[in-house]
């Protein structure tokens, strides 16, 4: 679904996908920019119950994480 203006900064157009739609991909790439965005992904990998955990812990679709400072 298209989202013309996100509810949080940055207020730019985005798309939203369901988990099944994401997992129908050949590859999921998670781009993390900055330390503030890195922390939730690390927490999810450590067991925290965050939405990204569903993508990270599944074995249906390959996931690549790219860290950018």
C-alpha positions in Angstrom: 0.0 0.0 0.0 1.3 3.5 -0.8 1.7 5.9 2.0 1.8 9.5 0.7 3.2 11.0 4.0 4.6 8.9 6.8 3.4 9.5 10.3 6.9 10.0 11.6 9.9 11.9 10.2 11.1 12.0 7.5 7.7 12.8 6.1 8.2 11.3 2.7 6.2 8.9 0.5 6.7 5.3 1.5 5.3 1.9 0.8 4.0 -0.6 3.3 4.1 -4.4 2.8 2.7 -7.3 4.7 5.0 -9.9 6.1 3.8 -12.5 3.5 4.5 -10.0 0.7 8.0 -9.4 2.0 8.7 -13.1 2.3 7.6 -13.7 -1.3 10.6 -11.7 -2.4 13.8 -13.4 -3.6 15.8 -11.3 -1.1 15.0 -8.9 1.7 17.6 -6.1 2.2 17.5 -4.0 5.4 19.4 -0.8 5.1 20.2 0.8 8.4 21.5 4.3 8.5 22.8 5.7 11.7 23.3 4.4 15.3 19.7 5.1 16.3 18.3 2.8 13.6 20.9 0.1 14.3 19.9 -0.4 18.0 16.4 -1.8 17.3 17.7 -4.4 14.8 20.4 -5.4 17.2 17.8 -5.7 20.0 15.6 -7.9 17.7 18.5 -10.1 16.9 19.1 -10.4 20.6 15.5 -11.6 21.3 13.5 -8.4 21.8 10.0 -8.7 20.5 10.0 -6.1 17.7 8.3 -6.3 14.3 11.6 -6.6 12.4 12.2 -9.8 14.3 9.7 -11.7 12.2 11.8 -10.9 9.1 15.1 -11.6 10.7 14.3 -15.0 12.3 12.4 -16.6 9.4 14.1 -19.1 7.0 11.9 -18.7 3.9 13.6 -15.7 2.3 17.3 -14.6 2.5 17.9 -11.4 4.5 20.9 -9.1 4.1 21.5 -6.3 6.5 23.5 -3.3 5.3 24.9 -0.9 7.9 25.6 2.7 6.9 27.1 5.2 9.3 
